Amino acid sequence: MALTLDDVHRIAHLARIDIDAHAAEQVRAKLDAIFAMIDQLNQVDTQGILPMAHAQDVMLPLRDDVVTASDQRSLYQSLAPAVAEGLYLVPRVIE
């Protein structure tokens, strides 16, 4: 699929890009190279190949999803600069 200069100018207009004739020719050549590479990729036989999310098959170590009772509220509030009645006090940011 070869692009014409009219195609490049139409794409530039849709993208709200001001492009002159010399730059349009350079962009056309680069887009033609990109489309040629895409066509080459489309010709690759992928029959029987499963889709993958990552380029490498990496197994991440996961911990068991176990419910635990971890009440550390008193520890966290002891680290806070200001606490009143179990609530964190913060500086007023809106007057």
PDB file of N, CA, C and O in Angstrom:
ATOM      1  N   MET A   1       0.843  -1.175   0.000  1.00  0.00           N
ATOM      2  CA  MET A   1       0.000   0.000   0.000  1.00  0.00           C
ATOM      3  C   MET A   1       0.888   1.238   0.000  1.00  0.00           C
ATOM      4  O   MET A   1       1.530   1.547   1.004  1.00  0.00           O
ATOM      5  N   ALA A   2       0.925   1.924  -1.090  1.00  0.00           N
ATOM      6  CA  ALA A   2       1.746   3.129  -1.201  1.00  0.00           C
ATOM      7  C   ALA A   2       0.866   4.356  -0.984  1.00  0.00           C
ATOM      8  O   ALA A   2      -0.228   4.462  -1.538  1.00  0.00           O
ATOM      9  N   LEU A   3       1.357   5.263  -0.180  1.00  0.00           N
ATOM     10  CA  LEU A   3       0.632   6.500   0.081  1.00  0.00           C
ATOM     11  C   LEU A   3       0.968   7.536  -0.979  1.00  0.00           C
ATOM     12  O   LEU A   3       2.076   7.566  -1.513  1.00  0.00           O
ATOM     13  N   THR A   4       0.003   8.374  -1.268  1.00  0.00           N
ATOM     14  CA  THR A   4       0.247   9.510  -2.153  1.00  0.00           C
ATOM     15  C   THR A   4       0.478  10.750  -1.289  1.00  0.00           C
ATOM     16  O   THR A   4       0.239  10.736  -0.081  1.00  0.00           O
ATOM     17  N   LEU A   5       0.940  11.808  -1.925  1.00  0.00           N
ATOM     18  CA  LEU A   5       1.123  13.061  -1.193  1.00  0.00           C
ATOM     19  C   LEU A   5      -0.214  13.618  -0.713  1.00  0.00           C
ATOM     20  O   LEU A   5      -0.283  14.275   0.326  1.00  0.00           O
ATOM     21  N   ASP A   6      -1.281  13.352  -1.479  1.00  0.00           N
ATOM     22  CA  ASP A   6      -2.613  13.780  -1.030  1.00  0.00           C
ATOM     23  C   ASP A   6      -2.999  13.065   0.262  1.00  0.00           C
ATOM     24  O   ASP A   6      -3.595  13.667   1.155  1.00  0.00           O
ATOM     25  N   ASP A   7      -2.655  11.765   0.360  1.00  0.00           N
ATOM     26  CA  ASP A   7      -2.924  11.018   1.595  1.00  0.00           C
ATOM     27  C   ASP A   7      -2.182  11.638   2.775  1.00  0.00           C
ATOM     28  O   ASP A   7      -2.742  11.794   3.860  1.00  0.00           O
ATOM     29  N   VAL A   8      -0.925  11.986   2.553  1.00  0.00           N
ATOM     30  CA  VAL A   8      -0.116  12.572   3.624  1.00  0.00           C
ATOM     31  C   VAL A   8      -0.696  13.917   4.048  1.00  0.00           C
ATOM     32  O   VAL A   8      -0.771  14.211   5.242  1.00  0.00           O
ATOM     33  N   HIS A   9      -1.105  14.732   3.085  1.00  0.00           N
ATOM     34  CA  HIS A   9      -1.683  16.034   3.426  1.00  0.00           C
ATOM     35  C   HIS A   9      -3.018  15.865   4.155  1.00  0.00           C
ATOM     36  O   HIS A   9      -3.324  16.635   5.066  1.00  0.00           O
ATOM     37  N   ARG A  10      -3.809  14.873   3.765  1.00  0.00           N
ATOM     38  CA  ARG A  10      -5.085  14.623   4.445  1.00  0.00           C
ATOM     39  C   ARG A  10      -4.843  14.158   5.880  1.00  0.00           C
ATOM     40  O   ARG A  10      -5.532  14.603   6.798  1.00  0.00           O
ATOM     41  N   ILE A  11      -3.870  13.265   6.080  1.00  0.00           N
ATOM     42  CA  ILE A  11      -3.525  12.807   7.432  1.00  0.00           C
ATOM     43  C   ILE A  11      -3.017  13.981   8.265  1.00  0.00           C
ATOM     44  O   ILE A  11      -3.382  14.118   9.433  1.00  0.00           O
ATOM     45  N   ALA A  12      -2.178  14.824   7.670  1.00  0.00           N
ATOM     46  CA  ALA A  12      -1.657  15.991   8.389  1.00  0.00           C
ATOM     47  C   ALA A  12      -2.792  16.938   8.769  1.00  0.00           C
ATOM     48  O   ALA A  12      -2.792  17.507   9.861  1.00  0.00           O
ATOM     49  N   HIS A  13      -3.751  17.106   7.872  1.00  0.00           N
ATOM     50  CA  HIS A  13      -4.897  17.969   8.177  1.00  0.00           C
ATOM     51  C   HIS A  13      -5.714  17.391   9.329  1.00  0.00           C
ATOM     52  O   HIS A  13      -6.119  18.126  10.230  1.00  0.00           O
ATOM     53  N   LEU A  14      -5.958  16.089   9.310  1.00  0.00           N
ATOM     54  CA  LEU A  14      -6.720  15.451  10.387  1.00  0.00           C
ATOM     55  C   LEU A  14      -5.994  15.545  11.721  1.00  0.00           C
ATOM     56  O   LEU A  14      -6.624  15.656  12.773  1.00  0.00           O
ATOM     57  N   ALA A  15      -4.664  15.500  11.671  1.00  0.00           N
ATOM     58  CA  ALA A  15      -3.858  15.594  12.893  1.00  0.00           C
ATOM     59  C   ALA A  15      -3.571  17.047  13.264  1.00  0.00           C
ATOM     60  O   ALA A  15      -2.885  17.314  14.250  1.00  0.00           O
ATOM     61  N   ARG A  16      -4.093  17.980  12.480  1.00  0.00           N
ATOM     62  CA  ARG A  16      -3.875  19.410  12.709  1.00  0.00           C
ATOM     63  C   ARG A  16      -2.390  19.756  12.705  1.00  0.00           C
ATOM     64  O   ARG A  16      -1.899  20.493  13.560  1.00  0.00           O
ATOM     65  N   ILE A  17      -1.683  19.194  11.706  1.00  0.00           N
ATOM     66  CA  ILE A  17      -0.256  19.452  11.541  1.00  0.00           C
ATOM     67  C   ILE A  17      -0.066  20.223  10.241  1.00  0.00           C
ATOM     68  O   ILE A  17      -0.562  19.809   9.193  1.00  0.00           O
ATOM     69  N   ASP A  18       0.644  21.331  10.307  1.00  0.00           N
ATOM     70  CA  ASP A  18       0.958  22.103   9.106  1.00  0.00           C
ATOM     71  C   ASP A  18       2.235  21.524   8.508  1.00  0.00           C
ATOM     72  O   ASP A  18       3.273  21.485   9.168  1.00  0.00           O
ATOM     73  N   ILE A  19       2.155  21.079   7.270  1.00  0.00           N
ATOM     74  CA  ILE A  19       3.293  20.396   6.651  1.00  0.00           C
ATOM     75  C   ILE A  19       3.513  20.971   5.252  1.00  0.00           C
ATOM     76  O   ILE A  19       2.559  21.165   4.499  1.00  0.00           O
ATOM     77  N   ASP A  20       4.769  21.240   4.910  1.00  0.00           N
ATOM     78  CA  ASP A  20       5.062  21.757   3.575  1.00  0.00           C
ATOM     79  C   ASP A  20       5.342  20.592   2.623  1.00  0.00           C
ATOM     80  O   ASP A  20       5.366  19.435   3.043  1.00  0.00           O
ATOM     81  N   ALA A  21       5.550  20.898   1.351  1.00  0.00           N
ATOM     82  CA  ALA A  21       5.703  19.863   0.328  1.00  0.00           C
ATOM     83  C   ALA A  21       6.943  19.007   0.558  1.00  0.00           C
ATOM     84  O   ALA A  21       6.893  17.790   0.378  1.00  0.00           O
ATOM     85  N   HIS A  22       8.057  19.627   0.955  1.00  0.00           N
ATOM     86  CA  HIS A  22       9.294  18.874   1.180  1.00  0.00           C
ATOM     87  C   HIS A  22       9.136  17.911   2.358  1.00  0.00           C
ATOM     88  O   HIS A  22       9.529  16.748   2.275  1.00  0.00           O
ATOM     89  N   ALA A  23       8.560  18.403   3.450  1.00  0.00           N
ATOM     90  CA  ALA A  23       8.354  17.550   4.626  1.00  0.00           C
ATOM     91  C   ALA A  23       7.336  16.456   4.325  1.00  0.00           C
ATOM     92  O   ALA A  23       7.462  15.340   4.828  1.00  0.00           O
ATOM     93  N   ALA A  24       6.328  16.766   3.510  1.00  0.00           N
ATOM     94  CA  ALA A  24       5.315  15.768   3.158  1.00  0.00           C
ATOM     95  C   ALA A  24       5.948  14.601   2.410  1.00  0.00           C
ATOM     96  O   ALA A  24       5.573  13.450   2.630  1.00  0.00           O
ATOM     97  N   GLU A  25       6.891  14.884   1.538  1.00  0.00           N
ATOM     98  CA  GLU A  25       7.570  13.814   0.799  1.00  0.00           C
ATOM     99  C   GLU A  25       8.394  12.946   1.742  1.00  0.00           C
ATOM    100  O   GLU A  25       8.419  11.724   1.596  1.00  0.00           O
ATOM    101  N   GLN A  26       9.066  13.565   2.708  1.00  0.00           N
ATOM    102  CA  GLN A  26       9.838  12.787   3.685  1.00  0.00           C
ATOM    103  C   GLN A  26       8.920  11.922   4.548  1.00  0.00           C
ATOM    104  O   GLN A  26       9.223  10.759   4.815  1.00  0.00           O
ATOM    105  N   VAL A  27       7.807  12.492   4.977  1.00  0.00           N
ATOM    106  CA  VAL A  27       6.849  11.741   5.797  1.00  0.00           C
ATOM    107  C   VAL A  27       6.257  10.595   4.988  1.00  0.00           C
ATOM    108  O   VAL A  27       6.076   9.494   5.510  1.00  0.00           O
ATOM    109  N   ARG A  28       5.952  10.847   3.710  1.00  0.00           N
ATOM    110  CA  ARG A  28       5.394   9.797   2.856  1.00  0.00           C
ATOM    111  C   ARG A  28       6.355   8.622   2.749  1.00  0.00           C
ATOM    112  O   ARG A  28       5.934   7.468   2.823  1.00  0.00           O
ATOM    113  N   ALA A  29       7.637   8.905   2.575  1.00  0.00           N
ATOM    114  CA  ALA A  29       8.636   7.838   2.468  1.00  0.00           C
ATOM    115  C   ALA A  29       8.727   7.049   3.773  1.00  0.00           C
ATOM    116  O   ALA A  29       8.827   5.822   3.751  1.00  0.00           O
ATOM    117  N   LYS A  30       8.692   7.745   4.906  1.00  0.00           N
ATOM    118  CA  LYS A  30       8.770   7.055   6.198  1.00  0.00           C
ATOM    119  C   LYS A  30       7.517   6.217   6.457  1.00  0.00           C
ATOM    120  O   LYS A  30       7.610   5.092   6.948  1.00  0.00           O
ATOM    121  N   LEU A  31       6.344   6.768   6.125  1.00  0.00           N
ATOM    122  CA  LEU A  31       5.107   6.006   6.319  1.00  0.00           C
ATOM    123  C   LEU A  31       5.059   4.791   5.397  1.00  0.00           C
ATOM    124  O   LEU A  31       4.583   3.730   5.799  1.00  0.00           O
ATOM    125  N   ASP A  32       5.548   4.936   4.165  1.00  0.00           N
ATOM    126  CA  ASP A  32       5.611   3.784   3.255  1.00  0.00           C
ATOM    127  C   ASP A  32       6.496   2.687   3.832  1.00  0.00           C
ATOM    128  O   ASP A  32       6.167   1.507   3.716  1.00  0.00           O
ATOM    129  N   ALA A  33       7.615   3.056   4.451  1.00  0.00           N
ATOM    130  CA  ALA A  33       8.501   2.063   5.067  1.00  0.00           C
ATOM    131  C   ALA A  33       7.811   1.377   6.242  1.00  0.00           C
ATOM    132  O   ALA A  33       7.954   0.169   6.433  1.00  0.00           O
ATOM    133  N   ILE A  34       7.066   2.147   7.026  1.00  0.00           N
ATOM    134  CA  ILE A  34       6.341   1.562   8.160  1.00  0.00           C
ATOM    135  C   ILE A  34       5.276   0.594   7.664  1.00  0.00           C
ATOM    136  O   ILE A  34       5.146  -0.509   8.195  1.00  0.00           O
ATOM    137  N   PHE A  35       4.507   0.998   6.642  1.00  0.00           N
ATOM    138  CA  PHE A  35       3.470   0.117   6.109  1.00  0.00           C
ATOM    139  C   PHE A  35       4.069  -1.130   5.468  1.00  0.00           C
ATOM    140  O   PHE A  35       3.464  -2.200   5.529  1.00  0.00           O
ATOM    141  N   ALA A  36       5.240  -1.014   4.858  1.00  0.00           N
ATOM    142  CA  ALA A  36       5.907  -2.189   4.284  1.00  0.00           C
ATOM    143  C   ALA A  36       6.291  -3.170   5.386  1.00  0.00           C
ATOM    144  O   ALA A  36       6.157  -4.381   5.215  1.00  0.00           O
ATOM    145  N   MET A  37       6.766  -2.653   6.512  1.00  0.00           N
ATOM    146  CA  MET A  37       7.116  -3.530   7.624  1.00  0.00           C
ATOM    147  C   MET A  37       5.870  -4.194   8.205  1.00  0.00           C
ATOM    148  O   MET A  37       5.905  -5.371   8.562  1.00  0.00           O
ATOM    149  N   ILE A  38       4.774  -3.451   8.301  1.00  0.00           N
ATOM    150  CA  ILE A  38       3.525  -4.029   8.799  1.00  0.00           C
ATOM    151  C   ILE A  38       3.042  -5.121   7.861  1.00  0.00           C
ATOM    152  O   ILE A  38       2.588  -6.169   8.321  1.00  0.00           O
ATOM    153  N   ASP A  39       3.128  -4.899   6.554  1.00  0.00           N
ATOM    154  CA  ASP A  39       2.745  -5.933   5.589  1.00  0.00           C
ATOM    155  C   ASP A  39       3.610  -7.174   5.748  1.00  0.00           C
ATOM    156  O   ASP A  39       3.117  -8.298   5.645  1.00  0.00           O
ATOM    157  N   GLN A  40       4.902  -6.973   5.998  1.00  0.00           N
ATOM    158  CA  GLN A  40       5.805  -8.105   6.206  1.00  0.00           C
ATOM    159  C   GLN A  40       5.406  -8.880   7.464  1.00  0.00           C
ATOM    160  O   GLN A  40       5.422 -10.111   7.460  1.00  0.00           O
ATOM    161  N   LEU A  41       5.052  -8.176   8.531  1.00  0.00           N
ATOM    162  CA  LEU A  41       4.614  -8.841   9.757  1.00  0.00           C
ATOM    163  C   LEU A  41       3.304  -9.593   9.546  1.00  0.00           C
ATOM    164  O   LEU A  41       3.105 -10.666  10.116  1.00  0.00           O
ATOM    165  N   ASN A  42       2.410  -9.036   8.730  1.00  0.00           N
ATOM    166  CA  ASN A  42       1.133  -9.696   8.467  1.00  0.00           C
ATOM    167  C   ASN A  42       1.307 -10.989   7.677  1.00  0.00           C
ATOM    168  O   ASN A  42       0.422 -11.843   7.708  1.00  0.00           O
ATOM    169  N   GLN A  43       2.423 -11.155   6.972  1.00  0.00           N
ATOM    170  CA  GLN A  43       2.658 -12.357   6.185  1.00  0.00           C
ATOM    171  C   GLN A  43       3.210 -13.513   7.014  1.00  0.00           C
ATOM    172  O   GLN A  43       3.280 -14.641   6.525  1.00  0.00           O
ATOM    173  N   VAL A  44       3.600 -13.253   8.250  1.00  0.00           N
ATOM    174  CA  VAL A  44       4.154 -14.300   9.107  1.00  0.00           C
ATOM    175  C   VAL A  44       3.044 -15.267   9.492  1.00  0.00           C
ATOM    176  O   VAL A  44       1.957 -14.849   9.889  1.00  0.00           O
ATOM    177  N   ASP A  45       3.326 -16.570   9.371  1.00  0.00           N
ATOM    178  CA  ASP A  45       2.350 -17.600   9.732  1.00  0.00           C
ATOM    179  C   ASP A  45       2.325 -17.752  11.253  1.00  0.00           C
ATOM    180  O   ASP A  45       3.299 -18.203  11.855  1.00  0.00           O
ATOM    181  N   THR A  46       1.217 -17.376  11.862  1.00  0.00           N
ATOM    182  CA  THR A  46       1.075 -17.477  13.315  1.00  0.00           C
ATOM    183  C   THR A  46       0.066 -18.548  13.705  1.00  0.00           C
ATOM    184  O   THR A  46      -0.407 -18.574  14.842  1.00  0.00           O
ATOM    185  N   GLN A  47      -0.262 -19.420  12.780  1.00  0.00           N
ATOM    186  CA  GLN A  47      -1.220 -20.491  13.057  1.00  0.00           C
ATOM    187  C   GLN A  47      -0.673 -21.403  14.152  1.00  0.00           C
ATOM    188  O   GLN A  47       0.447 -21.902  14.045  1.00  0.00           O
ATOM    189  N   GLY A  48      -1.452 -21.618  15.190  1.00  0.00           N
ATOM    190  CA  GLY A  48      -1.049 -22.510  16.269  1.00  0.00           C
ATOM    191  C   GLY A  48      -0.209 -21.851  17.345  1.00  0.00           C
ATOM    192  O   GLY A  48       0.184 -22.514  18.305  1.00  0.00           O
ATOM    193  N   ILE A  49       0.073 -20.580  17.213  1.00  0.00           N
ATOM    194  CA  ILE A  49       0.856 -19.875  18.225  1.00  0.00           C
ATOM    195  C   ILE A  49      -0.109 -19.141  19.149  1.00  0.00           C
ATOM    196  O   ILE A  49      -0.945 -18.357  18.699  1.00  0.00           O
ATOM    197  N   LEU A  50       0.018 -19.406  20.441  1.00  0.00           N
ATOM    198  CA  LEU A  50      -0.873 -18.785  21.407  1.00  0.00           C
ATOM    199  C   LEU A  50      -0.493 -17.327  21.630  1.00  0.00           C
ATOM    200  O   LEU A  50       0.691 -16.991  21.659  1.00  0.00           O
ATOM    201  N   PRO A  51      -1.489 -16.460  21.787  1.00  0.00           N
ATOM    202  CA  PRO A  51      -1.180 -15.065  22.104  1.00  0.00           C
ATOM    203  C   PRO A  51      -0.500 -14.966  23.459  1.00  0.00           C
ATOM    204  O   PRO A  51      -0.722 -15.801  24.336  1.00  0.00           O
ATOM    205  N   MET A  52       0.324 -13.952  23.626  1.00  0.00           N
ATOM    206  CA  MET A  52       1.015 -13.785  24.898  1.00  0.00           C
ATOM    207  C   MET A  52       0.967 -12.324  25.326  1.00  0.00           C
ATOM    208  O   MET A  52       0.828 -11.420  24.502  1.00  0.00           O
ATOM    209  N   ALA A  53       1.086 -12.118  26.632  1.00  0.00           N
ATOM    210  CA  ALA A  53       1.019 -10.767  27.171  1.00  0.00           C
ATOM    211  C   ALA A  53       2.394 -10.122  27.245  1.00  0.00           C
ATOM    212  O   ALA A  53       2.502  -8.896  27.220  1.00  0.00           O
ATOM    213  N   HIS A  54       3.443 -10.927  27.335  1.00  0.00           N
ATOM    214  CA  HIS A  54       4.797 -10.403  27.477  1.00  0.00           C
ATOM    215  C   HIS A  54       5.733 -11.139  26.522  1.00  0.00           C
ATOM    216  O   HIS A  54       5.462 -12.269  26.116  1.00  0.00           O
ATOM    217  N   ALA A  55       6.813 -10.495  26.178  1.00  0.00           N
ATOM    218  CA  ALA A  55       7.775 -11.098  25.256  1.00  0.00           C
ATOM    219  C   ALA A  55       8.520 -12.258  25.890  1.00  0.00           C
ATOM    220  O   ALA A  55       8.971 -13.166  25.191  1.00  0.00           O
ATOM    221  N   GLN A  56       8.653 -12.237  27.204  1.00  0.00           N
ATOM    222  CA  GLN A  56       9.334 -13.320  27.909  1.00  0.00           C
ATOM    223  C   GLN A  56       8.329 -14.052  28.782  1.00  0.00           C
ATOM    224  O   GLN A  56       7.419 -13.441  29.343  1.00  0.00           O
ATOM    225  N   ASP A  57       8.495 -15.355  28.893  1.00  0.00           N
ATOM    226  CA  ASP A  57       7.611 -16.154  29.729  1.00  0.00           C
ATOM    227  C   ASP A  57       8.126 -16.097  31.162  1.00  0.00           C
ATOM    228  O   ASP A  57       8.962 -16.906  31.565  1.00  0.00           O
ATOM    229  N   VAL A  58       7.621 -15.142  31.919  1.00  0.00           N
ATOM    230  CA  VAL A  58       8.094 -14.916  33.282  1.00  0.00           C
ATOM    231  C   VAL A  58       6.996 -15.308  34.254  1.00  0.00           C
ATOM    232  O   VAL A  58       5.851 -14.875  34.124  1.00  0.00           O
ATOM    233  N   MET A  59       7.353 -16.124  35.220  1.00  0.00           N
ATOM    234  CA  MET A  59       6.413 -16.495  36.276  1.00  0.00           C
ATOM    235  C   MET A  59       6.772 -15.693  37.518  1.00  0.00           C
ATOM    236  O   MET A  59       7.878 -15.815  38.044  1.00  0.00           O
ATOM    237  N   LEU A  60       5.849 -14.884  37.978  1.00  0.00           N
ATOM    238  CA  LEU A  60       6.093 -14.074  39.161  1.00  0.00           C
ATOM    239  C   LEU A  60       5.701 -14.856  40.406  1.00  0.00           C
ATOM    240  O   LEU A  60       4.666 -15.523  40.420  1.00  0.00           O
ATOM    241  N   PRO A  61       6.517 -14.782  41.444  1.00  0.00           N
ATOM    242  CA  PRO A  61       6.152 -15.477  42.679  1.00  0.00           C
ATOM    243  C   PRO A  61       4.969 -14.775  43.337  1.00  0.00           C
ATOM    244  O   PRO A  61       4.991 -13.560  43.536  1.00  0.00           O
ATOM    245  N   LEU A  62       3.956 -15.533  43.666  1.00  0.00           N
ATOM    246  CA  LEU A  62       2.770 -14.982  44.298  1.00  0.00           C
ATOM    247  C   LEU A  62       2.601 -15.592  45.675  1.00  0.00           C
ATOM    248  O   LEU A  62       2.869 -16.777  45.875  1.00  0.00           O
ATOM    249  N   ARG A  63       2.164 -14.794  46.610  1.00  0.00           N
ATOM    250  CA  ARG A  63       1.896 -15.333  47.943  1.00  0.00           C
ATOM    251  C   ARG A  63       0.465 -15.842  47.970  1.00  0.00           C
ATOM    252  O   ARG A  63      -0.357 -15.456  47.139  1.00  0.00           O
ATOM    253  N   ASP A  64       0.174 -16.706  48.925  1.00  0.00           N
ATOM    254  CA  ASP A  64      -1.186 -17.198  49.084  1.00  0.00           C
ATOM    255  C   ASP A  64      -2.093 -16.055  49.513  1.00  0.00           C
ATOM    256  O   ASP A  64      -1.698 -15.199  50.304  1.00  0.00           O
ATOM    257  N   ASP A  65      -3.296 -16.050  48.990  1.00  0.00           N
ATOM    258  CA  ASP A  65      -4.268 -15.024  49.334  1.00  0.00           C
ATOM    259  C   ASP A  65      -5.000 -15.464  50.598  1.00  0.00           C
ATOM    260  O   ASP A  65      -6.028 -16.138  50.543  1.00  0.00           O
ATOM    261  N   VAL A  66      -4.443 -15.066  51.729  1.00  0.00           N
ATOM    262  CA  VAL A  66      -4.966 -15.491  53.022  1.00  0.00           C
ATOM    263  C   VAL A  66      -5.409 -14.261  53.801  1.00  0.00           C
ATOM    264  O   VAL A  66      -4.696 -13.259  53.864  1.00  0.00           O
ATOM    265  N   VAL A  67      -6.597 -14.351  54.395  1.00  0.00           N
ATOM    266  CA  VAL A  67      -7.096 -13.250  55.214  1.00  0.00           C
ATOM    267  C   VAL A  67      -6.355 -13.258  56.537  1.00  0.00           C
ATOM    268  O   VAL A  67      -6.261 -14.292  57.198  1.00  0.00           O
ATOM    269  N   THR A  68      -5.829 -12.107  56.923  1.00  0.00           N
ATOM    270  CA  THR A  68      -5.132 -11.989  58.203  1.00  0.00           C
ATOM    271  C   THR A  68      -5.702 -10.802  58.963  1.00  0.00           C
ATOM    272  O   THR A  68      -6.162  -9.828  58.368  1.00  0.00           O
ATOM    273  N   ALA A  69      -5.666 -10.894  60.256  1.00  0.00           N
ATOM    274  CA  ALA A  69      -6.112  -9.785  61.101  1.00  0.00           C
ATOM    275  C   ALA A  69      -4.892  -8.948  61.436  1.00  0.00           C
ATOM    276  O   ALA A  69      -4.070  -9.335  62.266  1.00  0.00           O
ATOM    277  N   SER A  70      -4.780  -7.817  60.796  1.00  0.00           N
ATOM    278  CA  SER A  70      -3.605  -6.979  60.987  1.00  0.00           C
ATOM    279  C   SER A  70      -4.053  -5.579  61.376  1.00  0.00           C
ATOM    280  O   SER A  70      -4.050  -4.669  60.546  1.00  0.00           O
ATOM    281  N   ASP A  71      -4.434  -5.405  62.624  1.00  0.00           N
ATOM    282  CA  ASP A  71      -4.866  -4.095  63.101  1.00  0.00           C
ATOM    283  C   ASP A  71      -3.658  -3.352  63.655  1.00  0.00           C
ATOM    284  O   ASP A  71      -3.215  -3.610  64.774  1.00  0.00           O
ATOM    285  N   GLN A  72      -3.139  -2.438  62.868  1.00  0.00           N
ATOM    286  CA  GLN A  72      -1.981  -1.658  63.297  1.00  0.00           C
ATOM    287  C   GLN A  72      -2.337  -0.179  63.404  1.00  0.00           C
ATOM    288  O   GLN A  72      -1.482   0.692  63.244  1.00  0.00           O
ATOM    289  N   ARG A  73      -3.605   0.088  63.677  1.00  0.00           N
ATOM    290  CA  ARG A  73      -4.065   1.472  63.754  1.00  0.00           C
ATOM    291  C   ARG A  73      -3.313   2.265  64.822  1.00  0.00           C
ATOM    292  O   ARG A  73      -2.897   3.398  64.580  1.00  0.00           O
ATOM    293  N   SER A  74      -3.141   1.674  65.993  1.00  0.00           N
ATOM    294  CA  SER A  74      -2.459   2.401  67.068  1.00  0.00           C
ATOM    295  C   SER A  74      -1.001   2.697  66.692  1.00  0.00           C
ATOM    296  O   SER A  74      -0.478   3.759  67.031  1.00  0.00           O
ATOM    297  N   LEU A  75      -0.350   1.768  65.998  1.00  0.00           N
ATOM    298  CA  LEU A  75       1.022   2.012  65.550  1.00  0.00           C
ATOM    299  C   LEU A  75       1.065   3.170  64.558  1.00  0.00           C
ATOM    300  O   LEU A  75       1.898   4.068  64.677  1.00  0.00           O
ATOM    301  N   TYR A  76       0.161   3.143  63.578  1.00  0.00           N
ATOM    302  CA  TYR A  76       0.144   4.202  62.567  1.00  0.00           C
ATOM    303  C   TYR A  76      -0.196   5.556  63.180  1.00  0.00           C
ATOM    304  O   TYR A  76       0.385   6.572  62.798  1.00  0.00           O
ATOM    305  N   GLN A  77      -1.124   5.581  64.118  1.00  0.00           N
ATOM    306  CA  GLN A  77      -1.488   6.856  64.733  1.00  0.00           C
ATOM    307  C   GLN A  77      -0.381   7.380  65.640  1.00  0.00           C
ATOM    308  O   GLN A  77      -0.257   8.588  65.840  1.00  0.00           O
ATOM    309  N   SER A  78       0.413   6.482  66.183  1.00  0.00           N
ATOM    310  CA  SER A  78       1.538   6.954  66.998  1.00  0.00           C
ATOM    311  C   SER A  78       2.609   7.625  66.133  1.00  0.00           C
ATOM    312  O   SER A  78       3.399   8.428  66.631  1.00  0.00           O
ATOM    313  N   LEU A  79       2.634   7.299  64.851  1.00  0.00           N
ATOM    314  CA  LEU A  79       3.602   7.904  63.932  1.00  0.00           C
ATOM    315  C   LEU A  79       3.101   9.217  63.329  1.00  0.00           C
ATOM    316  O   LEU A  79       3.890   9.990  62.787  1.00  0.00           O
ATOM    317  N   ALA A  80       1.789   9.471  63.422  1.00  0.00           N
ATOM    318  CA  ALA A  80       1.209  10.671  62.819  1.00  0.00           C
ATOM    319  C   ALA A  80       1.566  11.908  63.635  1.00  0.00           C
ATOM    320  O   ALA A  80       1.690  11.832  64.858  1.00  0.00           O
ATOM    321  N   PRO A  81       1.732  13.050  62.962  1.00  0.00           N
ATOM    322  CA  PRO A  81       2.070  14.273  63.694  1.00  0.00           C
ATOM    323  C   PRO A  81       0.941  14.760  64.599  1.00  0.00           C
ATOM    324  O   PRO A  81       1.207  15.330  65.657  1.00  0.00           O
ATOM    325  N   ALA A  82      -0.330  14.544  64.199  1.00  0.00           N
ATOM    326  CA  ALA A  82      -1.449  15.014  65.025  1.00  0.00           C
ATOM    327  C   ALA A  82      -2.638  14.074  64.871  1.00  0.00           C
ATOM    328  O   ALA A  82      -3.034  13.728  63.758  1.00  0.00           O
ATOM    329  N   VAL A  83      -3.207  13.662  66.021  1.00  0.00           N
ATOM    330  CA  VAL A  83      -4.353  12.746  66.037  1.00  0.00           C
ATOM    331  C   VAL A  83      -5.321  13.241  67.103  1.00  0.00           C
ATOM    332  O   VAL A  83      -4.903  13.687  68.171  1.00  0.00           O
ATOM    333  N   ALA A  84      -6.627  13.159  66.806  1.00  0.00           N
ATOM    334  CA  ALA A  84      -7.643  13.505  67.803  1.00  0.00           C
ATOM    335  C   ALA A  84      -8.827  12.565  67.636  1.00  0.00           C
ATOM    336  O   ALA A  84      -9.372  12.440  66.540  1.00  0.00           O
ATOM    337  N   GLU A  85      -9.225  11.907  68.709  1.00  0.00           N
ATOM    338  CA  GLU A  85     -10.369  10.995  68.732  1.00  0.00           C
ATOM    339  C   GLU A  85     -10.259   9.921  67.649  1.00  0.00           C
ATOM    340  O   GLU A  85     -11.257   9.568  67.022  1.00  0.00           O
ATOM    341  N   GLY A  86      -9.062   9.406  67.430  1.00  0.00           N
ATOM    342  CA  GLY A  86      -8.858   8.339  66.455  1.00  0.00           C
ATOM    343  C   GLY A  86      -8.772   8.805  65.014  1.00  0.00           C
ATOM    344  O   GLY A  86      -8.710   7.976  64.107  1.00  0.00           O
ATOM    345  N   LEU A  87      -8.766  10.104  64.782  1.00  0.00           N
ATOM    346  CA  LEU A  87      -8.700  10.649  63.421  1.00  0.00           C
ATOM    347  C   LEU A  87      -7.374  11.375  63.220  1.00  0.00           C
ATOM    348  O   LEU A  87      -6.813  11.941  64.157  1.00  0.00           O
ATOM    349  N   TYR A  88      -6.888  11.350  61.994  1.00  0.00           N
ATOM    350  CA  TYR A  88      -5.661  12.066  61.656  1.00  0.00           C
ATOM    351  C   TYR A  88      -6.004  13.530  61.409  1.00  0.00           C
ATOM    352  O   TYR A  88      -6.929  13.831  60.654  1.00  0.00           O
ATOM    353  N   LEU A  89      -5.279  14.425  62.029  1.00  0.00           N
ATOM    354  CA  LEU A  89      -5.474  15.857  61.819  1.00  0.00           C
ATOM    355  C   LEU A  89      -4.467  16.342  60.779  1.00  0.00           C
ATOM    356  O   LEU A  89      -3.265  16.098  60.883  1.00  0.00           O
ATOM    357  N   VAL A  90      -4.996  17.034  59.777  1.00  0.00           N
ATOM    358  CA  VAL A  90      -4.144  17.542  58.697  1.00  0.00           C
ATOM    359  C   VAL A  90      -4.337  19.046  58.590  1.00  0.00           C
ATOM    360  O   VAL A  90      -5.373  19.560  59.012  1.00  0.00           O
ATOM    361  N   PRO A  91      -3.369  19.762  58.038  1.00  0.00           N
ATOM    362  CA  PRO A  91      -3.515  21.212  57.892  1.00  0.00           C
ATOM    363  C   PRO A  91      -4.645  21.559  56.921  1.00  0.00           C
ATOM    364  O   PRO A  91      -4.889  20.838  55.954  1.00  0.00           O
ATOM    365  N   ARG A  92      -5.319  22.654  57.187  1.00  0.00           N
ATOM    366  CA  ARG A  92      -6.382  23.119  56.299  1.00  0.00           C
ATOM    367  C   ARG A  92      -5.748  23.604  54.994  1.00  0.00           C
ATOM    368  O   ARG A  92      -4.776  24.360  55.010  1.00  0.00           O
ATOM    369  N   VAL A  93      -6.303  23.165  53.871  1.00  0.00           N
ATOM    370  CA  VAL A  93      -5.756  23.578  52.576  1.00  0.00           C
ATOM    371  C   VAL A  93      -6.711  24.491  51.827  1.00  0.00           C
ATOM    372  O   VAL A  93      -6.298  25.169  50.886  1.00  0.00           O
ATOM    373  N   ILE A  94      -7.975  24.527  52.222  1.00  0.00           N
ATOM    374  CA  ILE A  94      -8.952  25.403  51.580  1.00  0.00           C
ATOM    375  C   ILE A  94      -9.483  26.355  52.640  1.00  0.00           C
ATOM    376  O   ILE A  94      -9.969  25.920  53.684  1.00  0.00           O
ATOM    377  N   GLU A  95      -9.392  27.627  52.378  1.00  0.00           N
ATOM    378  CA  GLU A  95      -9.865  28.638  53.338  1.00  0.00           C
ATOM    379  C   GLU A  95     -11.325  28.905  53.127  1.00  0.00           C
ATOM    380  O   GLU A  95     -11.911  29.724  53.834  1.00  0.00           O
TER     381      GLU A  95
END
